[in-house]
Amino acid sequence: MARPSSRRRFLESSVALTAATSCTAKAATTPGACFHDCPDGCAWTVTSQAGKLVKIDAARNHPFTRGQLCPRMDHYLADIVNSPNRLLHPLRRTGAKGEAKFEKVSWDTALDAVASKLQQIIQESGPTAILPYSFAGTEGVVHQHALSTRFFSRLGATRLDRNICGDAGNEGVKATLGASTGVLPADVVHSRFILIWGANPALTAPHSWHFIQEARRQGARVVTIDPQFTASAKESDWHLQPLPGTDAALALGLMHVIIAENLHDADYVQKHTLGFDKLKQRLAEFPPARTAAITGLKQQDIETLARQYAKPGASTIRVLVGMEHHANGAMAYRAISCLPALTGAWRHRGGGLLYMAWELCQLNYDAVTLPKLENPKTRSVNMVQLGQALTSKTLNPAIRSLIVYNSNPATIAPNQNLVLDGLRRKDLFTVVLDQFLTDTARYADFVFPAATQVELLDLIPSWGQNYIAINLPAAAPVGESVPNSEFFRRLARKMNLTEPYLFETDEQILRAALNTQHPYLKGITYERLAAEGWAPLNIPDPWLPFANGAFQTPSGKCEFYSESWAKKGLDPLPAHVPIKSTEGPSYPLRFLSSKSATQFLNSSHAGVPRAAEAQGRPFIQMHPADAKSRNIADGDPIRLFNPRGSLLAPVQLNEKILPGVVAISHGWWASRMPGKSSANALTRDGLTDLGGGGDFLDTFVEAEREPVRPIEA
């Protein structure tokens, strides 16, 4: 077995960065940070002793992490780093695609075969016959998209639109505010009223949830708007359940009441908003009675909510990314983001819209990805529609090679069966870089072992709060695994590419990212982060971004009326666009697949035996009335189905789910499910109104009772 040529260099670098790899009896601690696609961005320290990793502790002095990791990461060393199922060597497929039959080969053998095949494809069909597929398997600056982006830009491969999450909501919020960063999570403690809208921060952003709980202890009222009874709804003072996809209508109805009852901040509206009179004309279409008919809520509840929200003082609307996954997703965020300006909530600390914070961390991303290398005329494929791209009869040239890293599209991509049809193609050359044999890796021609977070160097910004952290390697990669960056260096070398930018070290890339003149990053250097582990961004205190207007829109005001949208031929005012079924009347049930698993994050950790056991069996949630009409009893095995596929699981009857709605937790691997299908076997792969996101929460299904085999271990 050939040993990786860069292993000694990596070890030397690791020793230079931290004493954690030295084989001494003295314990050493190494700063690091969680890599997951999560708004919390936790900082941690890794303790090693005698050359072995002993434990991971959340950073106790970090104002956001506050000494606590989430249930997904408490067992990270045992579950992931030291897992007996971890991939340690390159693998070559020996069986049919999907059978998961492989043989161990050397790095040289595997890379020679991959490089030769890619060169053949480029020569015969051109570089656009190659498609990379990745997303946020790591949020690290270096290993999410640095050398990989440079490599595929250099080849001229088909570009991947990575819009599955976040972009639709951002488009809507930016049309109104010009930026997606509003209230900071820690400032919610100053709020008197907190409206959690289409989000479940108690589960998906547990560290920011602490601040909501603190505000509630101080007297704030917490209200959750969500079609499902979530963990956040359970801990709220009031839960309202609108029909899925009617959020914009509800926002418009609330604004109607606020203006009709003269509850708006007329002074703030006059000074800092644009299009108020035109907005009033639109709101005339959404009186409480009509809003109630659209949303399924009681008229009295809509009026009460509007009055409570509009009271003077700091009111916060908390949104995350879940609500955007409708065909009208961008418009929903646009409508909701009008509310804080209407009431003048932005005047107060902790008042406004709490969404993202990624714009605060103005790293030098151009130095990381080198966007000038990319040809903007090169065709692109939206990651939401991977199945369509892989099975297209008209795409020219056809996708002949798929290279997957930082993702598991067989699980996370919608229209799962179409994706699997593509992965089964005998003429599709698939390469996967991962830590485990995921459902996607089962279809690969070659699988390469990836390093874990404690074995690499990276820089971890946050899209949900205002801190940045470094991740220093606490140990060398186990077996023959390598970080993403090293994989692409080796592949570039095998393909006889010589450009220096393809071979920069991780430290060089990290330092380049920090080489920025933005005041929020002043004084945050590589040396400081290596010594301290993390640093707060240098933002103004108190943080009141729109207290005096200064919105980042073309007009500098909160734009109820968007001239830029009008020029694009879009409705310039917030609007409600009804969701239309593409499945037909034979499929009357709305199907929701949400992040409700406590042990998984998307599909990460779903393949870990301990996590799966702790999570328990997946259940389909259904209202008793829907079950009764279908002769289904609690605990029965049932089948959900539509033209795209079917899903088998036991049913759990629940009066807290809306009639006409069924739901299941997202993230289960199909290979671990009865029937070998997970939630995305049913979901739509259409796109949102703006931003190129996925409309998978607009899926419709039918249900019937059916025997189910036990879930395999």
C-alpha positions in Angstrom: 0.0 0.0 0.0 1.5 3.3 -1.0 1.6 5.9 1.8 0.3 9.4 1.0 3.3 11.5 -0.2 2.1 14.5 1.8 1.7 12.7 5.2 5.0 13.8 6.6 4.4 17.4 5.5 1.0 17.4 7.2 2.5 16.0 10.4 5.2 18.6 10.4 2.6 21.3 9.9 0.5 19.9 12.6 3.4 19.8 15.1 4.2 23.4 14.2 0.6 24.4 14.9 -0.1 22.5 18.1 1.6 20.3 20.6 -1.4 18.0 20.6 0.3 15.5 18.3 3.3 14.9 20.5 3.4 11.6 22.2 3.9 12.7 25.8 2.1 11.9 29.0 1.2 15.6 29.4 -2.2 16.5 28.2 -2.4 19.2 25.5 -5.4 21.2 24.3 -6.0 22.4 20.8 -8.6 25.0 19.8 -11.1 24.1 17.2 -14.7 24.7 16.1 -17.7 22.8 14.8 -17.9 22.6 11.0 -21.6 21.8 10.6 -24.0 23.9 8.5 -25.6 25.4 11.7 -26.1 29.0 12.7 -24.4 28.5 16.1 -20.8 28.0 15.0 -19.6 26.5 18.3 -16.0 26.8 19.4 -14.3 23.9 21.2 -11.1 22.6 22.6 -9.7 19.1 21.9 -7.7 17.4 24.6 -5.0 14.8 23.7 -2.7 12.7 25.8 0.1 10.3 24.9 -0.7 11.0 21.2 -4.4 10.0 21.6 -7.5 12.3 21.5 -9.2 12.1 24.8 -12.2 14.5 24.6 -13.8 17.5 23.1 -15.1 20.3 25.3 -17.2 23.3 24.2 -15.4 26.6 24.8 -16.5 27.7 28.2 -15.4 31.3 27.8 -17.1 31.8 24.4 -20.1 34.1 24.8 -22.2 32.2 22.3 -21.1 28.5 22.8 -21.1 28.9 26.6 -19.6 25.6 27.4 -22.2 23.4 25.7 -22.2 21.3 22.5 -25.4 20.0 21.0 -26.4 16.3 21.1 -25.0 15.7 17.6 -21.5 16.6 18.7 -21.2 15.3 22.3 -20.0 12.0 21.0 -18.0 13.2 18.0 -14.7 11.4 18.8 -16.5 8.0 19.3 -19.1 8.5 16.6 -17.0 9.9 13.8 -13.2 10.2 14.4 -12.7 6.7 16.0 -15.7 5.0 14.4 -15.0 1.4 13.3 -17.1 2.2 10.2 -14.9 5.1 9.1 -13.2 4.9 5.7 -9.5 4.7 6.0 -8.3 3.7 2.5 -9.2 4.4 -1.1 -11.8 2.0 -2.5 -12.6 0.8 -6.0 -16.0 -0.6 -6.9 -16.2 -4.3 -7.7 -19.9 -4.9 -7.8 -22.9 -3.2 -9.4 -23.6 0.4 -8.6 -25.5 0.6 -5.3 -24.3 -2.8 -4.0 -21.6 -1.2 -1.9 -19.0 -3.8 -3.0 -15.5 -2.4 -3.1 -11.9 -3.4 -2.8 -9.1 -1.5 -1.1 -6.5 0.1 -3.5 -3.6 2.4 -3.1 -3.9 6.2 -3.5 -1.7 6.0 -6.6 -3.8 3.3 -8.2 -7.0 5.2 -7.5 -5.8 8.6 -8.5 -4.2 7.3 -11.7 -7.5 5.8 -12.7 -9.5 8.9 -11.8 -7.1 11.3 -13.5 -7.0 9.1 -16.7 -10.8 8.9 -16.9 -11.3 12.7 -16.4 -8.7 13.4 -19.1 -10.5 11.0 -21.4 -13.8 12.6 -20.8 -12.4 16.1 -21.3 -10.8 15.0 -24.6 -13.9 13.3 -25.9 -16.7 15.5 -24.6 -15.2 18.6 -23.1 -14.8 19.7 -19.5 -18.5 20.5 -19.0 -19.2 16.8 -19.0 -17.7 16.8 -15.5 -20.0 18.0 -12.6 -18.8 18.7 -9.1 -21.4 18.3 -6.3 -20.9 19.7 -2.9 -22.6 21.9 -0.3 -22.0 22.7 3.4 -20.7 19.4 4.7 -18.2 21.7 6.3 -18.6 25.5 6.8 -14.8 25.8 6.9 -13.3 28.4 4.5 -10.5 26.2 3.4 -12.2 22.8 3.0 -15.7 23.9 1.8 -14.7 25.5 -1.4 -11.1 26.8 -1.7 -9.0 24.4 -3.8 -12.0 22.5 -5.1 -13.4 25.7 -6.6 -10.1 26.5 -8.2 -9.7 23.0 -9.5 -13.0 22.8 -11.3 -12.7 26.4 -12.6 -9.3 25.5 -14.1 -10.9 22.4 -15.7 -13.9 24.4 -17.0 -16.3 21.9 -15.5 -20.0 22.5 -15.4 -20.7 25.0 -12.6 -23.0 23.9 -9.7 -25.5 26.4 -8.4 -25.4 25.7 -4.6 -28.7 27.4 -3.8 -30.6 24.6 -2.0 -30.6 26.5 1.2 -30.5 30.2 2.1 -30.6 31.9 -1.3 -34.4 32.2 -1.6 -34.8 33.8 1.8 -31.9 36.1 1.2 -33.4 37.3 -2.1 -36.7 38.2 -0.3 -35.1 39.9 2.7 -32.6 41.9 0.6 -35.4 43.2 -1.7 -36.9 44.8 1.4 -33.9 45.7 3.6 -30.9 45.4 1.3 -29.1 43.1 3.7 -30.0 39.9 5.5 -28.2 40.8 8.7 -30.5 42.5 11.3 -30.9 41.6 14.9 -28.0 39.6 16.5 -29.0 36.5 18.4 -27.6 37.7 21.7 -29.6 41.0 21.5 -32.9 39.2 21.6 -32.6 39.4 25.4 -33.7 43.0 25.0 -36.9 42.1 23.2 -40.4 42.4 24.7 -42.0 40.2 22.1 -40.4 37.4 20.1 -42.2 36.0 17.0 -40.6 32.7 15.8 -41.8 32.3 12.3 -41.3 29.1 10.3 -38.2 28.2 12.4 -37.4 25.8 15.2 -34.4 27.3 17.0 -34.9 25.2 20.1 -33.6 22.3 18.0 -31.8 23.8 15.0 -30.1 26.8 16.8 -29.9 25.7 20.4 -27.4 28.2 21.5 -29.3 31.2 20.2 -32.4 29.6 21.8 -30.7 30.3 25.2 -31.1 34.0 24.6 -34.8 33.6 23.7 -35.3 31.7 26.9 -33.5 34.4 28.9 -35.7 37.1 27.3 -38.8 35.0 28.2 -37.6 34.8 31.8 -37.4 38.6 31.8 -41.0 38.9 30.7 -40.9 38.7 26.9 -43.8 36.9 25.2 -42.7 34.2 22.8 -45.0 33.2 19.9 -44.3 30.5 17.3 -45.9 30.4 13.8 -45.4 27.0 12.3 -47.6 24.4 10.6 -46.0 21.8 12.9 -45.9 21.5 16.6 -42.1 21.9 17.0 -39.8 21.9 20.0 -39.9 25.7 19.9 -43.7 25.8 19.7 -43.8 23.6 22.8 -41.7 26.1 24.8 -43.7 29.1 23.5 -46.5 31.1 25.1 -48.6 30.7 22.0 -48.5 28.6 18.8 -50.3 29.4 15.6 -50.5 26.9 12.8 -51.1 28.4 9.4 -51.5 26.2 6.3 -48.1 25.5 4.7 -47.0 28.1 2.1 -49.4 30.9 3.3 -46.8 32.9 5.3 -46.9 35.9 3.0 -50.7 36.1 3.2 -50.4 36.1 7.0 -47.8 38.8 7.0 -50.0 40.9 4.7 -53.0 40.3 7.0 -51.0 41.4 10.0 -49.9 44.6 8.3 -53.5 45.3 7.3 -54.6 45.2 11.0 -51.6 47.3 12.1 -52.3 50.1 9.7 -56.1 49.9 10.0 -55.9 50.3 13.7 -53.2 53.0 13.4 -50.7 50.8 15.3 -47.8 51.6 12.9 -44.9 54.0 13.6 -45.9 56.8 11.3 -42.7 58.8 11.9 -40.4 55.8 11.1 -42.5 54.9 8.1 -42.4 58.5 6.8 -38.6 58.9 7.3 -37.2 55.5 6.5 -39.5 53.6 4.2 -40.5 53.7 0.5 -43.9 52.8 -1.0 -46.1 53.0 2.0 -49.1 54.3 0.0 -48.8 51.5 -2.6 -48.4 49.0 0.2 -51.7 50.1 1.7 -53.4 49.5 -1.6 -52.1 45.9 -1.6 -53.1 45.4 2.0 -56.7 46.3 1.2 -56.8 42.8 -0.4 -56.0 41.1 2.9 -58.6 42.0 5.5 -58.6 39.6 8.5 -61.5 37.6 7.2 -59.8 36.8 3.9 -56.4 36.2 5.6 -58.1 33.7 7.9 -59.6 31.9 4.9 -56.2 31.7 3.2 -54.1 30.7 6.2 -56.7 28.5 8.1 -56.2 30.6 11.2 -59.0 32.2 13.2 -59.7 35.9 12.4 -59.5 36.8 16.0 -56.1 35.2 16.4 -54.7 37.2 13.4 -56.0 40.5 14.9 -54.7 39.6 18.4 -51.3 38.7 17.1 -51.0 42.0 15.1 -51.9 44.0 18.2 -49.4 42.2 20.4 -46.6 42.5 17.9 -47.2 46.2 17.1 -47.0 47.4 20.7 -44.2 49.9 21.2 -40.8 48.6 22.1 -38.4 46.0 20.8 -40.2 43.2 19.0 -38.1 40.5 17.2 -39.1 38.2 14.3 -36.9 35.1 14.3 -36.7 33.3 10.9 -34.2 30.7 9.7 -34.1 28.8 6.4 -37.0 26.2 6.7 -39.8 28.5 5.5 -38.1 29.4 2.2 -38.5 25.9 0.7 -41.8 26.7 -1.0 -42.3 27.9 -4.6 -43.2 31.3 -3.1 -40.4 31.2 -0.6 -38.6 34.5 -1.5 -41.9 36.4 -1.5 -42.7 35.1 2.0 -39.4 36.5 3.4 -40.0 39.7 1.5 -43.4 40.2 3.1 -42.3 39.3 6.6 -39.3 41.6 6.5 -41.6 44.6 6.0 -43.2 44.2 9.4 -40.3 45.6 11.6 -40.1 48.9 9.6 -43.9 49.3 9.7 -43.9 49.2 13.6 -40.5 51.0 14.0 -39.1 48.0 15.8 -35.7 48.8 14.3 -35.4 51.8 16.6 -34.8 49.5 19.6 -31.9 47.2 20.5 -33.2 43.7 19.9 -35.9 44.9 17.6 -36.3 44.0 14.0 -35.7 40.8 12.0 -33.3 38.1 13.3 -32.2 36.0 10.3 -28.6 35.6 9.3 -25.3 37.3 10.2 -22.9 36.0 7.5 -22.5 39.5 6.0 -20.7 40.6 9.1 -17.7 38.4 8.5 -16.1 40.1 5.5 -13.3 37.7 4.8 -11.3 38.0 1.6 -13.2 35.2 -0.1 -11.9 36.3 -3.5 -8.5 35.3 -2.4 -9.9 31.9 -1.4 -11.8 30.9 -4.4 -10.2 33.0 -7.1 -13.5 33.8 -8.9 -11.6 35.3 -11.9 -10.7 31.7 -12.9 -14.3 30.9 -13.5 -15.9 31.5 -16.9 -19.4 33.0 -16.3 -20.5 31.6 -19.6 -19.9 28.0 -18.6 -23.1 26.2 -18.2 -24.5 25.6 -14.7 -26.7 23.0 -13.0 -28.8 23.7 -10.0 -28.0 21.3 -7.2 -31.8 21.0 -6.5 -32.2 19.4 -9.9 -29.3 16.9 -9.8 -31.6 14.0 -10.9 -32.8 16.0 -13.9 -29.2 16.7 -14.9 -28.0 13.1 -14.6 -30.9 11.6 -16.5 -31.3 14.3 -19.1 -31.6 13.2 -22.7 -31.0 16.7 -24.1 -28.1 18.0 -22.0 -25.2 18.4 -24.4 -22.7 17.2 -23.5 -24.2 14.8 -21.0 -22.8 14.6 -17.5 -20.3 11.8 -17.7 -18.5 12.3 -14.4 -19.9 13.3 -11.0 -17.4 14.3 -8.2 -19.0 14.5 -4.8 -17.5 15.9 -1.6 -19.1 17.7 1.5 -22.5 16.2 0.6 -24.6 13.1 0.3 -27.0 13.8 -2.6 -28.6 10.4 -2.6 -30.1 11.4 0.7 -30.4 15.2 0.6 -31.3 16.0 -3.0 -35.1 16.1 -3.8 -36.7 13.7 -6.2 -34.5 10.9 -4.8 -35.5 8.2 -7.2 -34.5 10.3 -10.2 -31.2 11.0 -8.5 -30.6 7.3 -7.9 -31.5 6.5 -11.6 -28.7 8.9 -12.5 -26.3 7.4 -10.1 -27.0 3.9 -11.5 -25.9 4.9 -15.0 -23.2 2.5 -16.1 -21.6 5.4 -18.1 -21.5 7.8 -15.2 -18.0 7.9 -13.6 -18.6 8.8 -10.0 -16.0 9.8 -7.4 -16.8 10.4 -3.7 -14.7 11.9 -1.0 -16.2 11.1 2.4 -15.6 9.7 5.9 -18.2 7.0 5.6 -19.8 4.8 3.0 -22.8 7.0 2.5 -25.8 6.2 0.3 -24.1 8.2 -2.4 -20.7 6.5 -2.0 -22.4 3.1 -2.6 -22.8 4.1 -6.2 -19.2 5.4 -6.7 -16.6 4.0 -8.9 -13.9 5.3 -6.5 -14.3 6.4 -2.9 -11.5 8.3 -1.1 -11.2 8.7 2.7 -11.7 12.2 4.1 -10.1 13.6 7.2 -12.3 14.7 10.1 -12.5 18.2 11.7 -10.0 17.4 14.5 -7.4 16.3 11.8 -7.2 19.5 9.7 -6.6 23.2 9.7 -9.5 25.5 8.8 -11.2 28.8 9.5 -14.8 28.8 10.7 -16.9 31.8 10.2 -20.6 31.8 11.2 -23.7 32.6 9.2 -25.7 32.9 12.4 -23.7 35.0 15.0 -20.8 37.4 15.2 -17.7 35.3 16.1 -15.0 33.6 14.1 -12.9 30.6 15.1 -9.9 28.7 14.0 -9.7 24.9 13.9 -6.2 23.6 14.5 -5.4 19.9 13.8 -5.2 18.0 17.1 -4.0 14.8 15.4 -2.8 13.5 12.1 -5.5 12.0 9.9 -6.4 8.4 10.7 -5.3 5.8 8.2 -4.8 7.2 4.7 -7.5 9.9 5.0 -6.8 13.4 3.9 -8.4 16.8 4.1 -10.4 18.0 1.0 -7.7 20.4 0.0 -5.0 17.6 -0.1 -7.3 15.4 -2.3 -7.6 18.2 -4.9 -3.8 18.9 -4.8 -3.1 15.2 -5.5 -5.7 15.0 -8.2 -4.4 18.2 -9.9 -0.8 16.8 -9.8 -2.0 13.5 -11.3 -3.7 15.4 -14.1 -0.4 17.2 -14.9 -1.8 20.6 -13.8 1.0 23.0 -12.8 -0.7 26.3 -11.8 0.7 27.3 -8.3 -2.8 28.3 -7.1 -3.7 24.6 -7.1 -1.1 23.8 -4.6 -1.3 26.5 -2.0 -1.2 25.2 1.6 -4.1 25.3 3.9 -2.3 27.9 6.0 -1.6 30.1 3.0 -5.3 30.0 2.1 -6.4 30.7 5.6 -4.0 33.7 5.9 -5.2 35.0 2.6 -8.8 34.9 3.8 -7.9 37.0 6.8 -6.0 39.5 4.7 -8.8 42.1 4.5 -9.1 45.7 5.4 -12.7 45.5 6.6 -13.0 47.1 10.1 -15.0 44.3 11.5 -12.0 42.0 11.1 -9.3 44.5 12.2 -6.8 42.8 14.6 -8.1 39.3 13.9 -5.0 37.6 12.7 -3.9 34.0 12.2 -1.5 34.3 15.2 -4.3 35.7 17.4 -6.7 33.0 16.5 -4.1 30.2 16.9 -3.4 31.5 20.4 -7.0 32.3 21.5 -9.1 30.0 19.4 -11.8 32.5 18.5 -12.5 36.2 18.3 -15.6 38.5 18.3 -16.0 40.6 15.2 -15.4 44.3 15.7 -19.0 45.4 15.2 -20.6 48.5 16.8 -22.0 48.2 20.3 -24.9 48.6 20.6 -25.8 47.0 17.3 -28.7 49.0 15.8 -28.2 48.7 12.1 -31.4 50.4 10.9 -32.4 52.5 13.9 -32.0 55.6 11.7 -32.8 54.0 8.4 -29.6 53.5 6.4 -30.9 50.4 4.7 -28.7 48.9 2.1 -31.3 49.1 -0.7 -30.9 51.3 -3.8 -33.0 54.0 -2.1 -31.4 53.7 1.3 -34.9 53.0 2.8 -36.9 49.9 3.7 -38.5 49.3 0.3 -42.2 48.2 0.7 -42.2 48.9 -3.1 -39.1 47.6 -4.9 -38.2 49.3 -8.1 -35.5 46.8 -8.8 -38.1 44.0 -8.7 -40.4 46.0 -11.0 -37.5 46.3 -13.5 -37.1 42.5 -13.5 -40.8 42.1 -14.3 -41.6 40.9 -10.7 -44.3 42.1 -8.4 -42.7 45.1 -6.7 -45.0 44.8 -3.7 -45.2 41.9 -1.2 -47.8 39.4 -2.4 -49.3 36.1 -1.6 -48.8 33.5 -4.4 -50.9 30.4 -3.8 -49.1 27.0 -3.9 -50.2 24.8 -6.8 -50.1 21.0 -6.6 -48.1 19.4 -9.4 -49.2 15.9 -8.3 -52.9 16.2 -9.0 -56.2 15.7 -7.0 -55.3 12.0 -6.2 -52.7 13.2 -3.7 -54.5 15.5 -1.2 -52.1 15.4 1.7 -49.4 18.1 2.2 -46.0 16.4 2.9 -43.5 18.1 5.2 -40.0 16.8 5.8 -38.4 19.0 8.5 -35.2 19.1 10.6 -36.9 17.6 13.6 -34.2 14.9 14.5 -32.2 15.7 17.6 -29.3 13.4 16.6 -28.8 14.3 12.9 -28.0 17.4 11.1 -29.4 17.0 7.6 -28.0 13.6 6.7 -24.9 13.9 8.9 -24.7 11.4 11.7 -27.7 9.4 10.3 -25.3 6.6 9.5 -23.9 6.4 13.1 -25.4 3.5 15.0 -25.4 5.2 18.3 -27.1 8.3 16.9 -29.7 6.2 15.0 -30.5 4.2 18.2 -30.8 7.4 20.3 -33.0 9.0 17.7 -35.4 6.0 17.6 -37.5 4.8 14.7 -38.7 7.4 12.2 -42.5 7.9 12.3 -44.9 9.5 9.9 -47.0 12.1 11.8 -50.7 12.2 10.9 -53.8 13.8 12.3 -56.4 11.2 13.6 -59.1 12.5 11.3 -56.9 11.7 8.2 -56.1 8.3 9.6 -59.7 7.4 10.4 -60.8 8.2 6.8 -58.1 5.8 5.6 -58.7 3.0 8.2 -55.3 3.7 9.7 -54.6 3.1 13.4 -51.8 4.5 15.6 -48.6 2.6 15.0 -49.7 1.0 11.8 -47.2 0.6 9.0 -48.2 3.0 6.2 -47.1 4.0 2.8 -46.9 7.6 1.6 -46.8 7.8 -2.2 -47.0 10.1 -5.2 -45.9 9.9 -8.8 -42.2 10.3 -7.8 -42.0 7.4 -5.3 -43.1 6.0 -1.9 -42.0 6.0 1.7 -42.7 3.3 4.3 -42.8 3.9 8.0 -45.0 3.5 11.1 -47.6 6.2 11.7 -47.9 8.2 14.8 -51.2 9.9 15.2 -51.0 13.4 16.6 -53.7 15.9 17.1 -51.2 18.7 17.0 -50.4 18.2 13.4 -52.8 20.0 11.0 -55.5 17.9 9.2 -54.4 17.4 5.7 -50.7 17.4 6.5 -48.3 14.5 7.1 -44.7 14.9 8.2 -41.5 12.9 8.8 -38.1 13.9 10.1 -35.6 14.7 7.4 -32.1 13.1 7.2 -32.6 9.4 7.4 -30.5 7.5 4.8 -32.7 5.5 2.4 -30.4 2.4 2.9 -31.4 2.4 6.6 -35.2 2.8 6.0 -37.8 0.1 5.3 -38.5 0.1 1.6 -35.1 1.7 1.0 -36.6 5.2 0.5 -36.4 8.3 2.7 -38.3 11.6 2.6 -36.8 12.8 -0.6 -38.3 9.9 -2.6 -41.4 12.0 -2.5 -40.2 15.6 -2.7 -40.5 18.0 -5.7 -37.4 19.3 -7.4 -38.9 22.6 -8.7 -37.3 25.9 -7.9 -38.4 28.8 -5.7 -39.6 32.1 -7.1 -36.2 33.7 -6.7 -32.8 32.5 -5.5 -32.9 29.1 -7.1 -33.9 27.2 -3.9 -36.0 24.1 -3.8 -39.8 23.9 -3.5 -39.8 20.5 -1.7 -42.2 21.6 1.1 -44.9 21.9 -1.6 -45.1 18.2 -2.1 -48.4 16.4 -2.0 -49.0 12.7 -1.3 -51.5 10.0 -0.4 -51.4 7.5 2.4 -52.4 3.9 2.8 -51.9 1.1 5.3 -49.2 -1.4 4.3 -47.0 -3.9 6.1 -43.5 -2.7 6.7 -40.3 -4.7 7.3 -38.3 -3.8 10.4 -35.7 -1.1 10.0 -32.3 -2.7 9.4 -29.5 -2.0 11.8 
